[in-house]
């Protein structure tokens, strides 16, 4: 997060309106069902990192996230999916933000 703005929010603003609407629908499902939201909308990636999967026409977007202890959803970063594999650098960004979050919220 920089200056109170998150890079995930910045990325979401660049997505087409239809894709943003799908993202908001998936977030609503997450608030209702937690990590029990099924594929193709949501998937566990690694450790505490998950992905929100937005497919709209020929566009495919991913927003990485994690859950806090109080089950809030923290969006870490987003990208346009262009390959079959999850880019390792995107996972590293999400893991770094999770680590920063834990450090800043340690008791």
C-alpha positions in Angstrom: 0.0 0.0 0.0 1.3 3.4 -0.8 -0.2 6.7 0.3 -3.4 4.9 1.5 -3.9 3.5 -2.0 -3.4 -0.2 -2.9 -1.9 -1.4 -6.1 -4.8 -3.9 -6.3 -7.2 -1.0 -6.3 -5.2 0.8 -9.0 -5.3 -2.4 -11.1 -9.0 -2.9 -10.6 -9.7 0.6 -11.8 -8.0 -0.3 -15.2 -10.3 -3.4 -15.7 -13.3 -3.2 -18.1 -16.6 -2.4 -16.3 -18.0 -5.9 -17.0 -14.9 -7.5 -15.4 -15.1 -5.2 -12.4 -18.8 -6.2 -12.0 -17.8 -9.9 -12.0 -15.1 -9.1 -9.4 -17.6 -7.5 -7.1 -19.9 -10.5 -7.5 -17.1 -12.8 -6.5 -16.2 -10.6 -3.5 -19.8 -10.8 -2.4 -19.7 -14.6 -2.6 -16.5 -14.5 -0.5 -18.1 -12.4 2.2 -21.0 -14.8 2.3 -19.2 -18.2 2.0 -15.6 -17.5 2.9 -13.0 -19.7 1.2 -15.7 -22.2 0.3 -16.4 -20.3 -3.0 -15.8 -22.8 -5.8 -13.8 -22.8 -9.0 -14.0 -21.1 -11.4 -14.3 -18.0 -9.2 -11.8 -18.7 -6.5 -8.8 -21.0 -5.9 -6.1 -21.6 -3.3 -2.7 -20.9 -4.7 -0.1 -21.4 -2.0 0.1 -21.1 1.8 -2.3 -18.3 2.7 -2.6 -16.9 -0.8 -5.7 -17.3 -2.9 -6.8 -16.0 -6.3 -10.0 -14.4 -7.5 -10.5 -15.5 -11.1 -12.3 -13.1 -13.4 -13.1 -14.3 -16.9 -15.0 -12.0 -19.2 -15.1 -12.7 -22.9 -11.5 -13.0 -24.1 -10.2 -11.2 -20.9 -8.9 -13.2 -18.0 -7.8 -11.4 -14.8 -6.5 -12.5 -11.5 -6.6 -10.7 -8.1 -4.5 -12.3 -5.4 -5.6 -12.1 -1.8 -5.5 -13.5 1.7 -7.8 -13.6 4.7 -7.1 -11.8 8.0 -7.7 -13.6 11.3 -11.1 -11.9 11.4 -11.9 -13.3 8.0 -11.6 -10.0 6.1 -10.4 -10.2 2.5 -7.2 -8.3 1.7 -6.5 -7.8 -2.0 -2.8 -7.7 -2.7 -2.2 -7.4 -6.4 -3.8 -8.0 -9.8 -2.8 -8.8 -13.3 -4.1 -9.8 -16.7 -3.7 -13.5 -17.2 -1.8 -14.3 -20.4 -0.2 -17.7 -19.7 -1.4 -21.0 -18.4 0.9 -20.9 -15.4 0.6 -18.5 -12.4 3.5 -16.0 -12.6 5.8 -16.7 -9.7 6.6 -13.0 -9.4 2.9 -12.2 -8.7 2.8 -14.9 -6.0 6.0 -13.3 -4.4 4.3 -9.9 -4.4 1.3 -11.3 -2.6 3.5 -13.1 -0.1 5.4 -10.0 0.6 2.2 -8.0 1.2 0.9 -10.7 3.5 4.2 -10.6 5.5 4.0 -6.8 5.7 0.4 -7.0 6.9 1.3 -9.5 9.6 4.3 -7.3 10.8 2.2 -4.2 10.9 -0.7 -5.9 12.7 1.4 -7.9 15.2 0.5 -7.5 18.8 
